[in-house]
Each structure stands twice: as structure tokens, then as C-alpha cells.
Amino acid sequence: MKDLMGMMKQMGQMQARFKEMQEELARAEIEGQSGGGLVHLTVDGKGEVKRVRIDPSLMKPDEVEILEDLIVAAAADARAKADSAMQSKMSEITGGIPLPPGMKLF
């Protein structure tokens, strides 16, 4: 019974750290880029777009499709970095124990 109580206490601590990590990641800003740095896109820890910065040299009417592709690529880069940061934080909390299949943080 003592082991069960200890395990329950550890689970409570892990939950508190997990909640703290989610809040920290929600405040984090992660920048992705594409086109050799011509397009920068900033997302929060949940992957929501916060800012887009586009080099003026891309502002040509005949290059709209290229610009659209670069924005999508920058968003993918930022999301990948956000996911990596989230996995790293989760690994700190769980001591490297992987999440069960299908379990997501957000």
C-alpha cells in the first residue's frame, strides 16, 4: 500500500510538471524559415502562427506562387521545431520514457 501511495504522489508531481510544460510551450515562440532566410514565420508552442516576415525582394506579382510555397515551407519548419521542443520537454518530465502510441501533448 505504501508503494501505491508513493506512485500516486509521483503521478501527481508528473502531472503538475506536465501542465507547467504545456504553459511554458504555449508562451514559447519558435521561428521557422525557408528560401534561404527570405521568409520567416514564428509560431507558438501549439503551432499557431504569430508573425510572418517576408523579404521585400519576394514582393513581385509574377512570383506569388513561389512566395506562397515559401510561406508553407516556413510554417512546416516552425512546426517541426515546435514539435521537437515539445518532445524534448516531455522527455525531461518522463525521464526519457516514450509516450504510449497515439498519445499527444496537445
Backbone hydrogen bonds in HBPLUS format (Angstrom, degrees):
<---DONOR---> <-ACCEPTOR-->    atom                        ^
c    i                          cat <-CA-CA->   ^        H-A-AA   ^      H-
h    n   atom  resd res      DA  || num        DHA   H-A  angle D-A-AA Bond
n    s   type  num  typ     dist DA aas  dist angle  dist       angle   num
A0005-MET N   A0001-MET O   3.07 MM   4  6.41 156.2  2.13 149.7 155.3     1
A0006-GLY N   A0002-LYS O   3.00 MM   4  6.28 154.4  2.07 146.6 153.8     2
A0007-MET N   A0003-ASP O   2.89 MM   4  6.08 154.4  1.95 146.3 153.4     3
A0008-MET N   A0004-LEU O   2.91 MM   4  6.14 154.9  1.98 147.8 154.6     4
A0009-LYS N   A0005-MET O   3.00 MM   4  6.21 152.2  2.08 143.4 150.6     5
A0010-GLN N   A0006-GLY O   2.99 MM   4  6.26 156.5  2.04 146.3 152.4     6
A0011-MET N   A0007-MET O   2.93 MM   4  6.18 154.2  1.99 146.9 154.2     7
A0012-GLY N   A0008-MET O   3.00 MM   4  6.25 153.9  2.07 144.7 151.4     8
A0013-GLN N   A0009-LYS O   2.99 MM   4  6.31 154.7  2.06 147.9 154.6     9
A0014-MET N   A0010-GLN O   2.86 MM   4  6.08 157.3  1.91 149.6 156.2    10
A0015-GLN N   A0011-MET O   2.89 MM   4  6.10 154.8  1.95 147.3 154.2    11
A0016-ALA N   A0012-GLY O   3.04 MM   4  6.28 156.2  2.10 144.9 150.8    12
A0017-ARG N   A0013-GLN O   2.98 MM   4  6.25 158.9  2.03 149.5 155.0    13
A0018-PHE N   A0014-MET O   2.82 MM   4  5.99 151.3  1.90 146.6 155.4    14
A0019-LYS N   A0015-GLN O   2.93 MM   4  6.16 159.8  1.97 151.2 155.5    15
A0020-GLU N   A0016-ALA O   3.02 MM   4  6.21 160.2  2.06 145.7 151.4    16
A0021-MET N   A0017-ARG O   2.86 MM   4  6.05 152.4  1.94 144.4 152.1    17
A0022-GLN N   A0018-PHE O   2.96 MM   4  6.26 155.8  2.01 149.3 155.3    18
A0023-GLU N   A0019-LYS O   3.05 MM   4  6.34 159.9  2.09 150.7 155.5    19
A0024-GLU N   A0020-GLU O   2.92 MM   4  6.15 154.4  1.98 146.9 154.5    20
A0025-LEU N   A0021-MET O   2.86 MM   4  6.08 162.2  1.90 153.8 158.2    21
A0026-ALA N   A0022-GLN O   2.92 MM   4  6.10 150.8  2.01 144.7 153.1    22
A0027-ARG N   A0023-GLU O   3.24 MM   4  6.49 139.5  2.42 138.6 147.6    23
A0027-ARG N   A0024-GLU O   3.18 MM   3  5.30 130.7  2.44  97.0 109.5    24
A0028-ALA N   A0024-GLU O   3.09 MM   4  6.29 126.2  2.39 137.2 152.1    25
A0028-ALA N   A0025-LEU O   3.08 MM   3  4.88 134.5  2.30  92.9 106.0    26
A0045-GLY N   A0025-LEU O   2.91 MM  20  4.46 121.4  2.26 150.2 146.4    27
A0030-ILE N   A0043-VAL O   2.78 MM  13  5.34 166.5  1.80 159.5 164.1    28
A0043-VAL N   A0030-ILE O   2.83 MM  13  5.34 163.2  1.86 155.0 158.0    29
A0032-GLY N   A0041-LEU O   2.78 MM   9  5.25 168.4  1.79 159.0 161.6    30
A0041-LEU N   A0032-GLY O   2.86 MM   9  5.25 163.2  1.89 149.6 152.6    31
A0034-SER N   A0039-VAL O   3.00 MM   5  5.40 145.0  2.13 147.2 154.3    32
A0037-GLY N   A0034-SER O   3.12 MM   3  5.45 132.6  2.35 104.0 115.7    33
A0039-VAL N   A0034-SER O   3.24 MM   5  5.40 163.8  2.27 151.1 147.8    34
A0038-LEU N   A0035-GLY O   3.30 MM   3  5.16 148.9  2.41  95.2 104.1    35
A0055-ASP N   A0038-LEU O   2.83 MM  17  5.05 156.6  1.88 159.2 162.5    36
A0040-HIS N   A0053-ARG O   2.86 MM  13  5.06 168.3  1.88 155.1 158.8    37
A0053-ARG N   A0040-HIS O   2.78 MM  13  5.06 167.5  1.79 156.4 157.3    38
A0042-THR N   A0051-ARG O   2.85 MM   9  5.02 164.3  1.87 141.0 146.1    39
A0050-LYS N   A0042-THR O   2.68 MM   8  5.45 177.0  1.68 155.9 156.1    40
A0051-ARG N   A0042-THR O   3.28 MM   9  5.02 157.9  2.33 131.0 133.4    41
A0044-ASP N   A0048-GLU O   2.94 MM   4  5.47 145.0  2.07 139.3 149.0    42
A0047-GLY N   A0044-ASP O   2.87 MM   3  5.27 162.2  1.90 116.9 122.6    43
A0058-LEU N   A0055-ASP O   3.00 MM   3  5.92 170.9  2.01 130.6 133.6    44
A0059-MET N   A0056-PRO O   3.01 MM   3  5.35 167.4  2.03 116.9 120.6    45
A0060-LYS N   A0058-LEU O   2.92 MM   2  5.69 137.5  2.10 103.2  91.2    46
A0063-GLU N   A0060-LYS O   2.90 MM   3  5.40 166.1  1.92 123.8 127.7    47
A0067-LEU N   A0063-GLU O   3.09 MM   4  6.37 162.1  2.12 153.0 157.9    48
A0068-GLU N   A0064-VAL O   2.90 MM   4  6.19 159.9  1.94 155.2 160.6    49
A0069-ASP N   A0065-GLU O   3.05 MM   4  6.27 160.3  2.09 146.2 150.9    50
A0070-LEU N   A0066-ILE O   2.93 MM   4  6.20 153.2  2.00 150.0 157.9    51
A0071-ILE N   A0067-LEU O   2.97 MM   4  6.23 151.0  2.05 151.2 158.6    52
A0072-VAL N   A0068-GLU O   3.11 MM   4  6.39 161.3  2.15 150.2 154.6    53
A0073-ALA N   A0069-ASP O   2.94 MM   4  6.18 157.2  1.99 146.4 153.1    54
A0074-ALA N   A0070-LEU O   2.89 MM   4  6.05 155.4  1.95 145.0 151.5    55
A0075-ALA N   A0071-ILE O   2.95 MM   4  6.16 154.2  2.02 147.4 154.5    56
A0076-ALA N   A0072-VAL O   2.99 MM   4  6.26 154.7  2.05 147.0 153.7    57
A0077-ASP N   A0073-ALA O   2.96 MM   4  6.19 154.7  2.02 146.4 153.4    58
A0078-ALA N   A0074-ALA O   2.91 MM   4  6.14 161.6  1.94 149.6 154.2    59
A0079-ARG N   A0075-ALA O   2.93 MM   4  6.09 160.7  1.97 148.5 154.0    60
A0080-ALA N   A0076-ALA O   2.95 MM   4  6.11 158.1  2.00 146.1 152.0    61
A0081-LYS N   A0077-ASP O   3.05 MM   4  6.31 154.9  2.11 146.2 152.9    62
A0082-ALA N   A0078-ALA O   2.90 MM   4  6.16 151.5  1.98 147.5 155.9    63
A0083-ASP N   A0079-ARG O   2.85 MM   4  6.10 160.8  1.89 153.6 158.3    64
A0084-SER N   A0080-ALA O   2.95 MM   4  6.15 154.1  2.02 143.3 150.6    65
A0085-ALA N   A0081-LYS O   2.95 MM   4  6.18 156.7  2.01 145.8 151.6    66
A0086-MET N   A0082-ALA O   2.95 MM   4  6.16 155.0  2.01 147.1 154.2    67
A0087-GLN N   A0083-ASP O   2.91 MM   4  6.16 159.5  1.95 150.3 155.4    68
A0088-SER N   A0084-SER O   2.95 MM   4  6.13 156.0  2.01 147.1 153.9    69
A0089-LYS N   A0085-ALA O   3.00 MM   4  6.23 160.7  2.04 148.5 153.0    70
A0090-MET N   A0086-MET O   2.92 MM   4  6.12 159.6  1.96 149.1 155.3    71
A0091-SER N   A0087-GLN O   2.89 MM   4  6.04 151.3  1.97 144.9 152.5    72
A0092-GLU N   A0088-SER O   3.13 MM   4  6.45 145.7  2.26 141.5 150.1    73
A0092-GLU N   A0089-LYS O   3.12 MM   3  5.12 120.7  2.49  93.8 108.3    74
A0093-ILE N   A0089-LYS O   3.17 MM   4  6.53 152.5  2.25 147.2 153.9    75
A0094-THR N   A0090-MET O   2.93 MM   4  6.16 165.1  1.95 157.2 160.7    76
A0095-GLY N   A0091-SER O   2.93 MM   4  5.59 116.3  2.35 136.1 147.6    77
A0096-GLY N   A0091-SER O   2.91 MM   5  4.51 137.5  2.10 130.2 137.5    78
A0097-ILE N   A0094-THR O   3.44 MM   3  5.38 166.8  2.45 101.2 104.8    79
A0103-MET N   A0100-PRO O   3.06 MM   3  5.65 163.5  2.09 140.0 142.3    80
